[in-house]
Amino acid sequence: MFKQELTAEFEGNHFRVLNSWFGGLKLYHEEELVVHNTDLFAVNKTKPLIQYRLIINEKQRLLEVYGYAIAKVKLQIKIDGEKIAGDDF
């Protein structure tokens, strides 16, 4: 089964994104599943597949996971619009 994993660290917080054909897209924060997306297609580079609001160091942040899949699946994690991990697209 196809599976892709992407990890990131931001200001001491650890994030992991898992993507698989049958399991969907999952976002983990400190190993706790916080968001699960089961959309089958990711063809819009500018629309996040996952959005997750959290507090880091007393500041509200917006974490977004973007995906793009035509011939190959590409994933990207952004916090407050800045890429912290993943592919360029």
Short mmCIF file of the C-alpha atoms (twelve columns), coordinates in Angstrom:
data_MODEL
# 
_entry.id   MODEL 
# 
loop_
_atom_site.group_PDB 
_atom_site.id 
_atom_site.type_symbol 
_atom_site.label_atom_id 
_atom_site.label_alt_id 
_atom_site.label_comp_id 
_atom_site.label_asym_id 
_atom_site.label_seq_id 
_atom_site.Cartn_x 
_atom_site.Cartn_y 
_atom_site.Cartn_z 
_atom_site.pdbx_PDB_model_num 
ATOM 1  C CA . MET A 1  0.000   0.000  0.000   1 
ATOM 2  C CA . PHE A 2  1.248   3.486  -0.892  1 
ATOM 3  C CA . LYS A 3  2.147   5.565  2.185   1 
ATOM 4  C CA . GLN A 4  3.916   8.897  2.559   1 
ATOM 5  C CA . GLU A 5  5.169   10.555 5.740   1 
ATOM 6  C CA . LEU A 6  6.291   14.127 6.386   1 
ATOM 7  C CA . THR A 7  7.627   15.413 9.715   1 
ATOM 8  C CA . ALA A 8  8.264   18.933 10.965  1 
ATOM 9  C CA . GLU A 9  9.311   20.788 14.090  1 
ATOM 10 C CA . PHE A 10 8.292   24.354 14.926  1 
ATOM 11 C CA . GLU A 11 9.253   26.141 18.146  1 
ATOM 12 C CA . GLY A 12 9.604   22.847 20.003  1 
ATOM 13 C CA . ASN A 13 6.368   21.321 18.665  1 
ATOM 14 C CA . HIS A 14 6.526   18.157 16.567  1 
ATOM 15 C CA . PHE A 15 4.159   17.438 13.701  1 
ATOM 16 C CA . ARG A 16 3.726   14.412 11.478  1 
ATOM 17 C CA . VAL A 17 1.588   14.037 8.372   1 
ATOM 18 C CA . LEU A 18 0.726   10.581 7.060   1 
ATOM 19 C CA . ASN A 19 -0.901  10.070 3.682   1 
ATOM 20 C CA . SER A 20 -2.082  6.782  2.226   1 
ATOM 21 C CA . TRP A 21 -4.513  5.696  -0.461  1 
ATOM 22 C CA . PHE A 22 -6.865  3.940  1.923   1 
ATOM 23 C CA . GLY A 23 -6.199  5.817  5.164   1 
ATOM 24 C CA . GLY A 24 -6.435  9.395  3.904   1 
ATOM 25 C CA . LEU A 25 -4.392  12.330 5.172   1 
ATOM 26 C CA . LYS A 26 -3.713  12.482 8.927   1 
ATOM 27 C CA . LEU A 27 -2.087  15.218 10.990  1 
ATOM 28 C CA . TYR A 28 -0.456  14.335 14.301  1 
ATOM 29 C CA . HIS A 29 0.699   16.910 16.872  1 
ATOM 30 C CA . GLU A 30 3.023   15.412 19.496  1 
ATOM 31 C CA . GLU A 31 1.903   11.928 18.308  1 
ATOM 32 C CA . GLU A 32 -1.804  12.690 18.890  1 
ATOM 33 C CA . LEU A 33 -4.096  12.502 15.859  1 
ATOM 34 C CA . VAL A 34 -5.688  15.957 15.576  1 
ATOM 35 C CA . VAL A 35 -7.149  16.081 12.023  1 
ATOM 36 C CA . HIS A 36 -8.096  13.426 9.463   1 
ATOM 37 C CA . ASN A 37 -9.016  14.215 5.846   1 
ATOM 38 C CA . THR A 38 -10.432 11.517 3.551   1 
ATOM 39 C CA . ASP A 39 -10.646 13.516 0.296   1 
ATOM 40 C CA . LEU A 40 -9.639  11.339 -2.648  1 
ATOM 41 C CA . PHE A 41 -8.135  14.041 -4.862  1 
ATOM 42 C CA . ALA A 42 -5.673  16.903 -4.354  1 
ATOM 43 C CA . VAL A 43 -5.407  18.976 -7.500  1 
ATOM 44 C CA . ASN A 44 -5.625  22.523 -6.101  1 
ATOM 45 C CA . LYS A 45 -2.197  23.748 -4.932  1 
ATOM 46 C CA . THR A 46 -3.635  26.806 -3.190  1 
ATOM 47 C CA . LYS A 47 -6.346  25.189 -1.044  1 
ATOM 48 C CA . PRO A 48 -5.207  23.492 2.165   1 
ATOM 49 C CA . LEU A 49 -6.380  19.937 2.747   1 
ATOM 50 C CA . ILE A 50 -6.081  20.406 6.505   1 
ATOM 51 C CA . GLN A 51 -6.273  23.472 8.732   1 
ATOM 52 C CA . TYR A 52 -5.456  23.254 12.441  1 
ATOM 53 C CA . ARG A 53 -5.425  26.150 14.916  1 
ATOM 54 C CA . LEU A 54 -3.204  25.855 17.960  1 
ATOM 55 C CA . ILE A 55 -1.394  27.923 20.569  1 
ATOM 56 C CA . ILE A 56 2.418   27.903 20.496  1 
ATOM 57 C CA . ASN A 57 4.302   29.971 23.067  1 
ATOM 58 C CA . GLU A 58 1.112   31.883 23.963  1 
ATOM 59 C CA . LYS A 59 0.479   32.860 20.330  1 
ATOM 60 C CA . GLN A 60 -2.340  31.520 18.168  1 
ATOM 61 C CA . ARG A 61 -1.029  29.834 15.027  1 
ATOM 62 C CA . LEU A 62 -2.606  28.355 11.914  1 
ATOM 63 C CA . LEU A 63 -1.069  25.152 10.599  1 
ATOM 64 C CA . GLU A 64 -2.060  24.145 7.076   1 
ATOM 65 C CA . VAL A 65 -1.253  21.012 5.116   1 
ATOM 66 C CA . TYR A 66 -1.275  21.286 1.357   1 
ATOM 67 C CA . GLY A 67 -1.227  18.407 -1.056  1 
ATOM 68 C CA . TYR A 68 -0.885  18.163 -4.786  1 
ATOM 69 C CA . ALA A 69 -1.113  14.967 -6.781  1 
ATOM 70 C CA . ILE A 70 -0.947  14.493 -10.500 1 
ATOM 71 C CA . ALA A 71 1.793   11.958 -11.279 1 
ATOM 72 C CA . LYS A 72 3.349   12.043 -7.788  1 
ATOM 73 C CA . VAL A 73 1.945   13.100 -4.420  1 
ATOM 74 C CA . LYS A 74 3.585   16.205 -2.957  1 
ATOM 75 C CA . LEU A 75 2.930   17.449 0.571   1 
ATOM 76 C CA . GLN A 76 3.733   20.706 2.328   1 
ATOM 77 C CA . ILE A 77 3.248   21.986 5.893   1 
ATOM 78 C CA . LYS A 78 2.888   25.712 6.564   1 
ATOM 79 C CA . ILE A 79 2.443   27.667 9.780   1 
ATOM 80 C CA . ASP A 80 1.000   31.155 9.437   1 
ATOM 81 C CA . GLY A 81 1.689   30.968 5.686   1 
ATOM 82 C CA . GLU A 82 5.378   30.043 5.999   1 
ATOM 83 C CA . LYS A 83 6.532   26.650 4.738   1 
ATOM 84 C CA . ILE A 84 8.180   24.606 7.503   1 
ATOM 85 C CA . ALA A 85 8.470   21.253 5.697   1 
ATOM 86 C CA . GLY A 86 7.733   19.403 2.503   1 
ATOM 87 C CA . ASP A 87 7.852   19.755 -1.232  1 
ATOM 88 C CA . ASP A 88 7.988   22.931 -3.269  1 
ATOM 89 C CA . PHE A 89 5.029   23.461 -5.577  1 
# 
